[in-house]
Amino acid sequence: MTDRHVSSAVMTHPVRLGQAQDLVDRLRLDRLAMDPDPDGPPSALRTALVAWSAAAPGAGHHLVVQDDVDAPAELLEIVARAADRFPDEALVFYTNWHARNGAAARLAALAGASWVRAVPDEFTPSLAVCLPTATAAAFRAFARDSEERHDDELFTVFFRGRGRMSLLAVPNIVEHIGTSSINGHAAQGIRLAACPTPAADAAPLLARGRVLEEPGWVPYMRYGEGYIRLVGQENGPDGGRGHHRWTEALPATGLTEETVRAARDAHLPERLTGEVARTFGRPFAEELWTHCLLLGRQAAHAARRLGPAADVPADALDRMRHSAVATAGPAGLPPERRPEAGPDEVRAMTALAWSAVRTGEGLG
């Protein structure tokens, strides 16, 4: 047990009341936070403000989860231990597999880190967030009069203004369920965790694993194409929200397109590429391989910066890495193609991804 009390709430809407109550009962959470205007325009922030005001008196931290998630029975214990370890941090226990923060978590997993600092130019994934109660109160005051309806977007503005982004749990113990969206995200298709990890593995990793404060530039995929999130791009005129194709961004990374294409010409495995291409086309297969080449390169550099390995089970760390690589292919597909990624397709994409990661680790 820990000595830091964490209160909790599930934010919900009447159409998901039964689902939310099941979460409260199964995970032993404290209460429901109901949308105060369920017939009004969709607004996650409106319900989030109710949820963040529900901290129990005397609680040091408050956990808010959304109603469309699954999580292990050990959720509260794992969150409380994390709050003990990082008492002043905003802690996030889910990252979207297709987002920049998901890509940062995937990179961190390959580097052997259990936590990574969120990027400042993207929404903060808000399916399961734990805040110190003082921070929760500050966020409520900050957000109370906002016209923004997305709590995840406003979290990022809030954290950036305080000069410290959230810490993302690399092993994701919370999973998104379903594809419907009250708040207008259904067009994004299947949205799952970047690094789904069972509680037995996640608990020691989150309790003792290393923290990657700065992953450097981050490769990610979007709608079947590879991109790079550059260091400091949040300072650009668009707040960093623009997307840089990997070919355009390479000059800022120290790599050249010639180096990348030479590695692909020498190491691209034709059989695995063909397996992926049969379902999703050759351009996607090659983009996935190139993306994972860059991912492997960055993870190797990040691992060297992290220093000595943490006192965590090596087999749990290895399974976390494999989980992260296994989501790279499905997450990289256009949303309308993700339902085509059955077990055989995922196995082929994962094998192709690993061949690229291992090549990238030696890229220099």
Secondary structure, 3 states (H helix, E strand, C coil): CCCCCEEEEEEECHHHHHHHHHHHHHHCCCEEEECCCCCCCCCHHHHHHHHHCCCCCCCCEEEEEECCEECCCCHHHHHHHHHHHCCCCCEECCCECCCHHHHHHHHHHHHCEEEEECCCCCCCCCCEEEEEHHHHHHHHHHHCCCCCCCHHHHHHHHHHHHCCCCEEECCECCEECCCCCCCCCHHHCCCCECCECCHHHHHHHHHHCEEECCCCCEEEEECCEEEEECCCHHHCCCCCCCCEEHHHHHHHCCCCHHHHHHHHHHHCCHHHHHHHHHHHCHHHHHHHHHHHHHHHHHHHHHHHHHCCCCCCCHHHHHHHHHHHHHCHHHHHCCHHHHHHCCHHHHHHHHHHHHHHHHHHHCCC
